[in-house]
């Protein structure tokens, strides 16, 4: 798969100029498709399963990542740059790199495609952690559980966080479950606050 720089050089174009910009725009869909196909293929191979829900669980966890504000990965800001091991060979292998945005867009498209294959994907809380399920009831545990649970918890509690969830992961994955159920996956103290219905305190308490 060629990068834009490789494509530009193969066409003999200068670094800047009207023709260069036109070529970049014309060839962008093909590069996006190649990145998307590579993402789906890498996740499917790592999943060791033909079920789309399993590959989608890997991609979702990779997109949310780890670290970040309130431990929500990339949902509320910038999480750790490193990607999951299975995705390290995709481009630079880092979210905070020159190609990070392009590969994030490819990951989002990958989730849409896998969700279409699965006829819908839903993230729900369970005793074992966040579970991604498809229309047929097949499911996969999303690991690492902590950042995913915190991100889902924030999305359930706060409208802005819910919109960020859509921007980050696309609207391919619905988040279900109450704040209290998601909070129970984080720790008992948070669950007590969530049960009281004080959302503002709940969000602060995630730190």
Number of C-alpha atoms within 10 A of each C-alpha: 11 12 13 15 12 11 16 18 12 10 11 10 15 12 10 8 10 9 11 16 14 11 16 16 11 11 13 15 11 13 19 17 14 14 25 23 15 21 26 23 14 19 22 21 13 15 19 10 12 10 17 26 30 25 25 29 26 24 26 22 21 26 23 27 27 25 17 18 15 19 21 26 25 24 31 20 13 17 22 15 18 17 22 17 10 18 20 13 14 16 18 16 19 20 23 15 14 11 16 18 13 18 24 19 17 22 27 23 22 28 27 20 18 22 22 14 15 19 13 18 29 17 23 20 24 14 10 10 21 25 21 24 24 23 14 10 9 15 19 21 21 24 18 16 17 19 25 28 27 25 25 29 31 27 22 21 22 15 11 13 18 20 15 19 24 17 13 19 25 18 17 19 21 16 20 16 14 17 25 23 19 29 27 22 22 19 11 12 13 21 19 15 19 25 16 11 14 12 17 12 13 24 20 10 14 18 10
